[in-house]
Amino acid sequence: MGIGDNLKDAAEATGKRIGEAVDDAKERVSDRVDEAKADSDVRRAEAERDATKAKNEYKEKLRD
């Protein structure tokens, strides 16, 4: 194996490692986006629950 082959192998290994790092970064970002969306869904559901509870309590007071 010559110097050229060694350089080629090193370049290929470096390229592969960079590609893996980019894929890992994309996955981490995607995970964070999914987590933020889930948190948002929970907050929306809690707000809807609280609004429904408040409405029902108000209606109950009107009946009294």
Residue pairs with C-beta under 8 A, 6 or more apart in sequence:
none
